[in-house]
Protein backbone atom coordinates (compact mmCIF):
# COMPACT_ATOMS: atom_id res chain seq x y z
CA UNK A 1 0.00 0.00 0.00
CA UNK A 2 1.44 3.42 -0.90
CA UNK A 3 2.29 5.77 1.95
CA UNK A 4 -0.55 8.23 2.64
CA UNK A 5 0.49 11.72 3.63
CA UNK A 6 -0.65 13.23 6.90
CA UNK A 7 -3.55 15.68 6.58
CA UNK A 8 -3.72 18.26 9.37
CA UNK A 9 -6.96 19.66 10.78
CA UNK A 10 -7.11 22.78 12.93
CA UNK A 11 -9.14 22.78 16.12
CA UNK A 12 -12.46 24.58 16.08
CA UNK A 13 -12.39 27.45 18.61
CA UNK A 14 -15.58 28.55 20.38
CA UNK A 15 -16.12 32.34 20.52
CA UNK A 16 -16.30 32.41 24.32
CA UNK A 17 -13.06 30.43 24.60
CA UNK A 18 -11.34 32.90 22.26
CA UNK A 19 -12.19 35.62 24.79
CA UNK A 20 -10.95 33.53 27.73
CA UNK A 21 -7.70 32.71 25.89
CA UNK A 22 -7.22 36.36 24.90
CA UNK A 23 -7.49 37.75 28.45
CA UNK A 24 -4.35 36.36 30.19
CA UNK A 25 -1.85 37.57 27.56
CA UNK A 26 -3.52 40.98 27.34
CA UNK A 27 -3.69 41.35 31.13
CA UNK A 28 -0.04 40.36 31.54
CA UNK A 29 0.99 42.85 28.83
CA UNK A 30 -1.09 45.57 30.51
CA UNK A 31 0.65 44.87 33.83
CA UNK A 32 4.03 45.00 32.07
CA UNK A 33 3.09 48.32 30.43
CA UNK A 34 2.01 49.81 33.75
CA UNK A 35 5.23 48.57 35.37
CA UNK A 36 7.34 50.09 32.60
CA UNK A 37 5.47 53.38 33.01
CA UNK A 38 6.12 53.39 36.76
CA UNK A 39 9.82 52.74 36.25
CA UNK A 40 9.98 50.45 39.31
CA UNK A 41 12.58 47.78 38.46
CA UNK A 42 11.07 45.23 40.86
CA UNK A 43 7.62 45.59 39.31
CA UNK A 44 9.09 45.38 35.81
CA UNK A 45 10.89 42.13 36.65
CA UNK A 46 7.77 40.57 38.17
CA UNK A 47 5.62 41.68 35.22
CA UNK A 48 8.16 40.31 32.73
CA UNK A 49 8.18 36.97 34.57
CA UNK A 50 4.38 36.87 34.44
CA UNK A 51 4.43 37.60 30.67
CA UNK A 52 7.02 34.88 30.13
CA UNK A 53 5.01 32.39 32.21
CA UNK A 54 1.83 33.07 30.22
CA UNK A 55 3.71 32.74 26.91
CA UNK A 56 5.35 29.50 28.09
CA UNK A 57 2.02 28.04 29.21
CA UNK A 58 0.39 28.84 25.87
CA UNK A 59 3.39 27.53 23.96
CA UNK A 60 3.59 24.32 26.00
CA UNK A 61 -0.10 23.42 26.07
CA UNK A 62 -2.23 25.47 23.69
CA UNK A 63 -0.53 26.66 20.51
CA UNK A 64 -1.07 24.83 18.26
CA UNK A 65 -3.91 22.40 18.82
CA UNK A 66 -4.38 20.35 15.67
CA UNK A 67 -5.04 16.82 14.53
CA UNK A 68 -2.99 14.90 11.95
CA UNK A 69 -4.61 12.01 10.12
CA UNK A 70 -2.06 9.66 8.57
CA UNK A 71 -2.28 6.23 6.99
CA UNK A 72 -2.06 4.33 10.27
CA UNK A 73 -2.42 6.81 13.14
CA UNK A 74 -4.17 9.92 14.36
CA UNK A 75 -1.77 12.44 15.89
CA UNK A 76 -3.28 14.85 18.39
CA UNK A 77 -0.94 17.81 18.88
CA UNK A 78 -1.42 20.29 21.70
CA UNK A 79 1.48 22.66 22.26
CA UNK A 80 4.69 20.65 22.43
CA UNK A 81 2.85 17.43 23.28
CA UNK A 82 1.66 14.74 20.89
CA UNK A 83 -0.68 11.85 21.44
CA UNK A 84 -0.58 9.12 18.80
CA UNK A 85 -3.65 6.94 18.37
CA UNK A 86 -3.31 3.91 16.07
CA UNK A 87 -6.24 3.93 13.63
CA UNK A 88 -6.65 0.17 14.17
CA UNK A 89 -7.27 0.81 17.89
CA UNK A 90 -10.22 3.17 17.33
CA UNK A 91 -13.45 1.43 18.32
CA UNK A 92 -15.90 4.33 18.11
CA UNK A 93 -16.05 8.02 17.23
CA UNK A 94 -19.12 9.82 18.56
CA UNK A 95 -20.24 13.44 18.97
CA UNK A 96 -19.71 14.78 22.50
CA UNK A 97 -20.16 17.98 24.48
CA UNK A 98 -18.27 16.63 27.50
CA UNK A 99 -16.71 19.36 29.66
CA UNK A 100 -13.69 17.29 30.70
CA UNK A 101 -10.31 18.72 29.83
CA UNK A 102 -9.09 17.67 26.42
CA UNK A 103 -6.99 18.89 23.48
CA UNK A 104 -10.00 20.67 21.98
CA UNK A 105 -10.83 24.38 21.89
CA UNK A 106 -14.56 23.82 21.39
CA UNK A 107 -17.32 21.93 23.13
CA UNK A 108 -18.41 20.66 19.69
CA UNK A 109 -16.25 17.57 20.12
CA UNK A 110 -15.69 14.09 18.84
CA UNK A 111 -15.01 11.42 21.48
CA UNK A 112 -12.57 8.87 20.09
CA UNK A 113 -12.80 5.63 22.07
CA UNK A 114 -10.02 3.07 21.85
CA UNK A 115 -11.14 0.83 24.71
CA UNK A 116 -13.19 0.67 27.89
CA UNK A 117 -13.00 3.39 30.51
CA UNK A 118 -12.45 7.13 30.59
CA UNK A 119 -8.70 6.94 29.98
CA UNK A 120 -9.26 5.22 26.64
CA UNK A 121 -11.20 8.18 25.24
CA UNK A 122 -9.72 11.30 23.64
CA UNK A 123 -11.90 14.26 22.73
CA UNK A 124 -11.00 16.49 19.79
CA UNK A 125 -12.74 19.31 17.90
CA UNK A 126 -11.66 19.43 14.24
CA UNK A 127 -12.76 22.60 12.45
CA UNK A 128 -13.71 20.76 9.24
CA UNK A 129 -15.57 17.99 11.06
CA UNK A 130 -17.33 16.35 8.10
CA UNK A 131 -14.16 16.08 6.00
CA UNK A 132 -12.29 14.75 9.05
CA UNK A 133 -14.95 12.09 9.75
CA UNK A 134 -15.11 11.00 6.10
CA UNK A 135 -11.33 10.68 5.88
CA UNK A 136 -11.07 8.96 9.28
CA UNK A 137 -13.75 6.42 8.33
CA UNK A 138 -11.95 5.60 5.07
CA UNK A 139 -8.46 5.34 6.60
CA UNK A 140 -9.48 3.48 9.78
CA UNK A 141 -12.06 1.16 8.21
CA UNK A 142 -14.90 2.53 10.32
CA UNK A 143 -18.57 2.43 9.35
CA UNK A 144 -21.22 5.09 9.85
CA UNK A 145 -23.85 4.04 12.40
CA UNK A 146 -26.34 6.84 13.05
CA UNK A 147 -24.31 9.89 14.07
CA UNK A 148 -21.17 7.94 14.99
CA UNK A 149 -18.43 5.84 13.44
CA UNK A 150 -17.92 2.27 14.66
CA UNK A 151 -15.52 -0.57 14.01
CA UNK A 152 -16.86 -3.30 11.68
MIFI-595122 format. One record per residue: residue number from 1; x, y, z of N, C-alpha, C in turn. Coordinates in nm, 3 decimals. Layout:
<rs>
{NUM; {X; Y; Z}; {X; Y; Z}; {X; Y; Z}} ...
</rs>
This chain:
<rs>
{1; {0.085; -0.119; 0.000}; {0.000; 0.000; 0.000}; {0.089; 0.124; 0.000}} {2; {0.062; 0.221; -0.086}; {0.144; 0.342; -0.090}; {0.126; 0.424; 0.038}} {3; {0.232; 0.493; 0.075}; {0.229; 0.577; 0.195}; {0.131; 0.694; 0.173}} {4; {0.043; 0.714; 0.270}; {-0.055; 0.823; 0.264}; {0.001; 0.938; 0.346}} {5; {-0.003; 1.057; 0.290}; {0.049; 1.172; 0.363}; {-0.045; 1.211; 0.477}} {6; {0.012; 1.276; 0.576}; {-0.065; 1.323; 0.690}; {-0.142; 1.449; 0.651}} {7; {-0.270; 1.450; 0.681}; {-0.355; 1.568; 0.658}; {-0.384; 1.629; 0.794}} {8; {-0.353; 1.758; 0.808}; {-0.372; 1.826; 0.937}; {-0.503; 1.904; 0.939}} {9; {-0.570; 1.896; 1.053}; {-0.696; 1.966; 1.078}; {-0.679; 2.057; 1.198}} {10; {-0.715; 2.183; 1.182}; {-0.711; 2.278; 1.293}; {-0.825; 2.249; 1.390}} {11; {-0.808; 2.291; 1.513}; {-0.914; 2.278; 1.612}; {-1.016; 2.391; 1.593}} {12; {-1.141; 2.357; 1.604}; {-1.246; 2.458; 1.608}; {-1.228; 2.534; 1.740}} {13; {-1.252; 2.665; 1.739}; {-1.239; 2.745; 1.861}; {-1.371; 2.817; 1.887}} {14; {-1.433; 2.788; 2.001}; {-1.558; 2.855; 2.038}; {-1.531; 3.002; 2.067}} {15; {-1.628; 3.089; 2.035}; {-1.612; 3.234; 2.052}; {-1.581; 3.271; 2.196}} {16; {-1.650; 3.208; 2.291}; {-1.630; 3.241; 2.432}; {-1.492; 3.197; 2.480}} {17; {-1.439; 3.089; 2.422}; {-1.306; 3.043; 2.460}; {-1.198; 3.135; 2.401}} {18; {-1.227; 3.191; 2.283}; {-1.134; 3.290; 2.226}; {-1.115; 3.406; 2.324}} {19; {-1.225; 3.451; 2.383}; {-1.219; 3.562; 2.479}; {-1.139; 3.521; 2.601}} {20; {-1.167; 3.402; 2.655}; {-1.095; 3.353; 2.773}; {-0.946; 3.339; 2.743}} {21; {-0.911; 3.288; 2.625}; {-0.770; 3.271; 2.589}; {-0.701; 3.404; 2.561}} {22; {-0.776; 3.505; 2.521}; {-0.722; 3.636; 2.490}; {-0.687; 3.715; 2.618}} {23; {-0.763; 3.693; 2.725}; {-0.749; 3.775; 2.845}; {-0.614; 3.762; 2.916}} {24; {-0.563; 3.642; 2.946}; {-0.435; 3.636; 3.019}; {-0.318; 3.705; 2.949}} {25; {-0.296; 3.685; 2.818}; {-0.185; 3.757; 2.756}; {-0.205; 3.909; 2.759}} {26; {-0.327; 3.954; 2.734}; {-0.352; 4.098; 2.734}; {-0.335; 4.157; 2.874}} {27; {-0.384; 4.086; 2.975}; {-0.369; 4.135; 3.113}; {-0.222; 4.140; 3.154}} {28; {-0.146; 4.037; 3.116}; {-0.004; 4.036; 3.154}; {0.072; 4.148; 3.082}} {29; {0.035; 4.174; 2.955}; {0.099; 4.285; 2.883}; {0.060; 4.420; 2.943}} {30; {-0.065; 4.433; 2.988}; {-0.109; 4.557; 3.051}; {-0.032; 4.582; 3.181}} {31; {-0.012; 4.475; 3.258}; {0.065; 4.487; 3.383}; {0.210; 4.526; 3.351}} {32; {0.266; 4.465; 3.247}; {0.403; 4.500; 3.207}; {0.410; 4.646; 3.164}} {33; {0.312; 4.692; 3.086}; {0.309; 4.832; 3.043}; {0.300; 4.927; 3.161}} {34; {0.215; 4.895; 3.257}; {0.201; 4.981; 3.375}; {0.331; 4.981; 3.456}} {35; {0.396; 4.866; 3.463}; {0.523; 4.857; 3.537}; {0.632; 4.939; 3.468}} {36; {0.636; 4.930; 3.335}; {0.734; 5.009; 3.260}; {0.709; 5.158; 3.279}} {37; {0.581; 5.196; 3.282}; {0.547; 5.338; 3.301}; {0.586; 5.387; 3.440}} {38; {0.577; 5.299; 3.539}; {0.612; 5.339; 3.676}; {0.763; 5.348; 3.694}} {39; {0.836; 5.271; 3.615}; {0.982; 5.274; 3.625}; {1.038; 5.192; 3.740}} {40; {0.953; 5.127; 3.817}; {0.998; 5.045; 3.931}; {1.057; 4.914; 3.878}} {41; {1.189; 4.896; 3.899}; {1.258; 4.778; 3.846}; {1.200; 4.648; 3.900}} {42; {1.163; 4.644; 4.025}; {1.107; 4.523; 4.086}; {0.975; 4.484; 4.019}} {43; {0.890; 4.584; 3.998}; {0.762; 4.559; 3.931}; {0.784; 4.513; 3.787}} {44; {0.881; 4.574; 3.720}; {0.909; 4.538; 3.581}; {0.954; 4.393; 3.573}} {45; {1.040; 4.351; 3.664}; {1.089; 4.213; 3.665}; {0.974; 4.116; 3.689}} {46; {0.890; 4.145; 3.787}; {0.777; 4.057; 3.817}; {0.681; 4.051; 3.698}} {47; {0.652; 4.164; 3.638}; {0.562; 4.168; 3.522}; {0.621; 4.092; 3.403}} {48; {0.751; 4.105; 3.382}; {0.816; 4.031; 3.273}; {0.810; 3.881; 3.298}} {49; {0.828; 3.839; 3.421}; {0.818; 3.697; 3.457}; {0.676; 3.646; 3.432}} {50; {0.577; 3.726; 3.468}; {0.438; 3.687; 3.444}; {0.412; 3.673; 3.294}} {51; {0.459; 3.768; 3.213}; {0.443; 3.760; 3.067}; {0.510; 3.635; 3.012}} {52; {0.630; 3.607; 3.059}; {0.702; 3.488; 3.013}; {0.629; 3.360; 3.053}} {53; {0.574; 3.358; 3.174}; {0.501; 3.239; 3.221}; {0.376; 3.215; 3.137}} {54; {0.302; 3.321; 3.106}; {0.183; 3.307; 3.022}; {0.221; 3.259; 2.882}} {55; {0.325; 3.317; 2.824}; {0.371; 3.274; 2.691}; {0.416; 3.129; 2.694}} {56; {0.488; 3.090; 2.798}; {0.535; 2.950; 2.809}; {0.417; 2.855; 2.822}} {57; {0.320; 2.890; 2.903}; {0.202; 2.804; 2.921}; {0.128; 2.786; 2.789}} {58; {0.107; 2.894; 2.716}; {0.039; 2.884; 2.587}; {0.121; 2.802; 2.489}} {59; {0.253; 2.825; 2.487}; {0.339; 2.753; 2.396}; {0.352; 2.605; 2.430}} {60; {0.347; 2.571; 2.557}; {0.359; 2.432; 2.600}; {0.230; 2.353; 2.581}} {61; {0.116; 2.417; 2.603}; {-0.010; 2.342; 2.607}; {-0.113; 2.379; 2.501}} {62; {-0.111; 2.500; 2.450}; {-0.223; 2.547; 2.369}; {-0.191; 2.566; 2.221}} {63; {-0.080; 2.628; 2.191}; {-0.053; 2.666; 2.051}; {0.051; 2.571; 1.993}} {64; {0.023; 2.498; 1.891}; {-0.107; 2.483; 1.826}; {-0.182; 2.363; 1.882}} {65; {-0.312; 2.361; 1.862}; {-0.391; 2.240; 1.882}; {-0.441; 2.201; 1.744}} {66; {-0.397; 2.083; 1.699}; {-0.438; 2.035; 1.567}; {-0.430; 1.883; 1.565}} {67; {-0.488; 1.827; 1.461}; {-0.504; 1.682; 1.453}; {-0.454; 1.634; 1.316}} {68; {-0.357; 1.542; 1.318}; {-0.299; 1.490; 1.195}; {-0.349; 1.350; 1.167}} {69; {-0.406; 1.331; 1.050}; {-0.461; 1.201; 1.012}; {-0.369; 1.139; 0.906}} {70; {-0.298; 1.035; 0.947}; {-0.206; 0.966; 0.857}; {-0.265; 0.834; 0.810}} {71; {-0.180; 0.750; 0.753}; {-0.228; 0.623; 0.699}; {-0.256; 0.521; 0.809}} {72; {-0.186; 0.533; 0.923}; {-0.206; 0.433; 1.027}; {-0.224; 0.490; 1.168}} {73; {-0.221; 0.623; 1.181}; {-0.242; 0.681; 1.314}; {-0.300; 0.821; 1.306}} {74; {-0.366; 0.857; 1.416}; {-0.417; 0.992; 1.436}; {-0.323; 1.058; 1.535}} {75; {-0.266; 1.171; 1.499}; {-0.177; 1.244; 1.589}; {-0.254; 1.364; 1.641}} {76; {-0.262; 1.372; 1.774}; {-0.328; 1.485; 1.839}; {-0.216; 1.571; 1.896}} {77; {-0.201; 1.692; 1.843}; {-0.094; 1.781; 1.888}; {-0.154; 1.896; 1.967}} {78; {-0.101; 1.916; 2.088}; {-0.142; 2.029; 2.170}; {-0.016; 2.087; 2.233}} {79; {0.022; 2.206; 2.184}; {0.148; 2.266; 2.226}; {0.263; 2.179; 2.182}} {80; {0.353; 2.149; 2.275}; {0.469; 2.065; 2.243}; {0.439; 1.916; 2.259}} {81; {0.322; 1.883; 2.304}; {0.285; 1.743; 2.328}; {0.215; 1.681; 2.208}} {82; {0.234; 1.550; 2.196}; {0.166; 1.474; 2.089}; {0.113; 1.344; 2.148}} {83; {-0.008; 1.314; 2.109}; {-0.068; 1.185; 2.144}; {-0.090; 1.112; 2.012}} {84; {-0.042; 0.991; 2.003}; {-0.058; 0.912; 1.880}; {-0.157; 0.801; 1.907}} {85; {-0.260; 0.795; 1.823}; {-0.365; 0.694; 1.837}; {-0.363; 0.608; 1.711}} {86; {-0.327; 0.480; 1.724}; {-0.331; 0.391; 1.607}; {-0.474; 0.383; 1.553}} {87; {-0.490; 0.398; 1.422}; {-0.624; 0.393; 1.363}; {-0.690; 0.258; 1.388}} {88; {-0.611; 0.151; 1.392}; {-0.665; 0.017; 1.417}; {-0.721; 0.002; 1.557}} {89; {-0.679; 0.089; 1.650}; {-0.727; 0.081; 1.789}; {-0.859; 0.154; 1.811}} {90; {-0.899; 0.238; 1.716}; {-1.022; 0.317; 1.733}; {-1.143; 0.226; 1.722}} {91; {-1.224; 0.225; 1.828}; {-1.345; 0.143; 1.832}; {-1.470; 0.223; 1.793}} {92; {-1.471; 0.350; 1.834}; {-1.590; 0.433; 1.811}; {-1.551; 0.580; 1.810}} {93; {-1.619; 0.657; 1.726}; {-1.605; 0.802; 1.723}; {-1.747; 0.857; 1.730}} {94; {-1.775; 0.933; 1.836}; {-1.912; 0.982; 1.856}; {-1.910; 1.130; 1.894}} {95; {-2.014; 1.204; 1.855}; {-2.024; 1.344; 1.897}; {-2.030; 1.354; 2.050}} {96; {-1.972; 1.460; 2.105}; {-1.971; 1.478; 2.250}; {-1.969; 1.627; 2.281}} {97; {-2.025; 1.662; 2.395}; {-2.016; 1.798; 2.448}; {-1.962; 1.791; 2.591}} {98; {-1.885; 1.687; 2.618}; {-1.827; 1.663; 2.750}; {-1.738; 1.779; 2.789}} {99; {-1.748; 1.822; 2.915}; {-1.671; 1.936; 2.966}; {-1.532; 1.899; 3.016}} {100; {-1.499; 1.770; 3.020}; {-1.369; 1.729; 3.070}; {-1.257; 1.791; 2.986}} {101; {-1.146; 1.815; 3.052}; {-1.031; 1.872; 2.983}; {-0.985; 1.781; 2.870}} {102; {-0.953; 1.843; 2.758}; {-0.909; 1.767; 2.642}; {-0.838; 1.860; 2.545}} {103; {-0.764; 1.805; 2.448}; {-0.699; 1.889; 2.348}; {-0.799; 1.935; 2.243}} {104; {-0.895; 2.015; 2.286}; {-1.000; 2.067; 2.198}; {-1.036; 2.207; 2.247}} {105; {-1.051; 2.300; 2.154}; {-1.083; 2.438; 2.189}; {-1.230; 2.470; 2.163}} {106; {-1.312; 2.366; 2.160}; {-1.456; 2.382; 2.139}; {-1.527; 2.272; 2.216}} {107; {-1.651; 2.298; 2.252}; {-1.732; 2.193; 2.313}; {-1.802; 2.108; 2.208}} {108; {-1.789; 2.145; 2.081}; {-1.841; 2.066; 1.969}; {-1.735; 1.962; 1.936}} {109; {-1.736; 1.852; 2.012}; {-1.625; 1.757; 2.012}; {-1.662; 1.622; 1.951}} {110; {-1.556; 1.549; 1.922}; {-1.569; 1.409; 1.884}; {-1.495; 1.329; 1.990}} {111; {-1.564; 1.231; 2.050}; {-1.501; 1.142; 2.148}; {-1.450; 1.020; 2.073}} {112; {-1.319; 1.000; 2.078}; {-1.257; 0.887; 2.009}; {-1.224; 0.782; 2.114}} {113; {-1.295; 0.670; 2.107}; {-1.280; 0.563; 2.207}; {-1.195; 0.451; 2.150}} {114; {-1.091; 0.415; 2.227}; {-1.002; 0.307; 2.185}; {-1.015; 0.185; 2.275}} {115; {-1.095; 0.194; 2.379}; {-1.114; 0.083; 2.471}; {-1.211; 0.122; 2.580}} {116; {-1.227; 0.035; 2.680}; {-1.319; 0.067; 2.789}; {-1.259; 0.169; 2.886}} {117; {-1.345; 0.245; 2.949}; {-1.300; 0.339; 3.051}; {-1.271; 0.477; 2.998}} {118; {-1.265; 0.571; 3.091}; {-1.245; 0.713; 3.059}; {-1.107; 0.741; 3.000}} {119; {-1.005; 0.669; 3.046}; {-0.870; 0.694; 2.998}; {-0.847; 0.648; 2.855}} {120; {-0.939; 0.570; 2.802}; {-0.926; 0.522; 2.664}; {-1.008; 0.606; 2.567}} {121; {-1.043; 0.727; 2.609}; {-1.120; 0.818; 2.524}; {-1.047; 0.952; 2.513}} {122; {-1.031; 1.000; 2.391}; {-0.972; 1.130; 2.364}; {-1.077; 1.214; 2.293}} {123; {-1.093; 1.338; 2.337}; {-1.190; 1.426; 2.273}; {-1.116; 1.533; 2.193}} {124; {-1.160; 1.551; 2.069}; {-1.100; 1.649; 1.979}; {-1.212; 1.732; 1.916}} {125; {-1.173; 1.844; 1.854}; {-1.274; 1.931; 1.790}; {-1.223; 1.982; 1.656}} {126; {-1.216; 1.895; 1.554}; {-1.166; 1.943; 1.424}; {-1.260; 2.047; 1.363}} {127; {-1.199; 2.151; 1.307}; {-1.276; 2.260; 1.245}; {-1.360; 2.209; 1.128}} {128; {-1.299; 2.131; 1.040}; {-1.371; 2.076; 0.924}; {-1.415; 1.934; 0.960}} {129; {-1.513; 1.926; 1.046}; {-1.557; 1.799; 1.106}; {-1.600; 1.694; 1.005}} {130; {-1.680; 1.733; 0.906}; {-1.733; 1.635; 0.810}; {-1.621; 1.575; 0.724}} {131; {-1.529; 1.658; 0.678}; {-1.416; 1.608; 0.600}; {-1.330; 1.517; 0.688}} {132; {-1.307; 1.556; 0.812}; {-1.229; 1.475; 0.905}; {-1.294; 1.338; 0.924}} {133; {-1.425; 1.336; 0.952}; {-1.495; 1.209; 0.975}; {-1.493; 1.120; 0.852}} {134; {-1.513; 1.178; 0.735}; {-1.511; 1.100; 0.610}; {-1.373; 1.037; 0.588}} {135; {-1.270; 1.117; 0.607}; {-1.133; 1.068; 0.588}; {-1.096; 0.965; 0.695}} {136; {-1.136; 0.990; 0.819}; {-1.107; 0.896; 0.928}; {-1.175; 0.762; 0.902}} {137; {-1.301; 0.766; 0.861}; {-1.375; 0.642; 0.833}; {-1.305; 0.561; 0.724}} {138; {-1.261; 0.630; 0.618}; {-1.195; 0.560; 0.507}; {-1.060; 0.502; 0.550}} {139; {-0.981; 0.579; 0.623}; {-0.846; 0.534; 0.660}; {-0.847; 0.431; 0.773}} {140; {-0.945; 0.439; 0.863}; {-0.948; 0.348; 0.978}; {-1.040; 0.229; 0.956}} {141; {-1.113; 0.226; 0.845}; {-1.206; 0.116; 0.821}; {-1.326; 0.118; 0.913}} {142; {-1.374; 0.238; 0.944}; {-1.490; 0.253; 1.032}; {-1.616; 0.271; 0.948}} {143; {-1.729; 0.232; 1.005}; {-1.857; 0.243; 0.935}; {-1.948; 0.342; 1.007}} {144; {-2.027; 0.415; 0.929}; {-2.122; 0.509; 0.985}; {-2.240; 0.434; 1.044}} {145; {-2.273; 0.466; 1.169}; {-2.385; 0.404; 1.240}; {-2.459; 0.516; 1.312}} {146; {-2.564; 0.568; 1.249}; {-2.634; 0.684; 1.305}; {-2.543; 0.804; 1.295}} {147; {-2.517; 0.870; 1.406}; {-2.431; 0.989; 1.407}; {-2.289; 0.956; 1.450}} {148; {-2.251; 0.830; 1.452}; {-2.117; 0.794; 1.499}; {-2.049; 0.697; 1.404}} {149; {-1.919; 0.681; 1.420}; {-1.843; 0.584; 1.344}; {-1.810; 0.468; 1.436}} {150; {-1.821; 0.345; 1.385}; {-1.792; 0.227; 1.466}; {-1.705; 0.129; 1.388}} {151; {-1.635; 0.047; 1.461}; {-1.552; -0.057; 1.401}; {-1.642; -0.170; 1.353}} {152; {-1.620; -0.213; 1.228}; {-1.686; -0.330; 1.168}; {-1.830; -0.334; 1.188}} 
</rs>
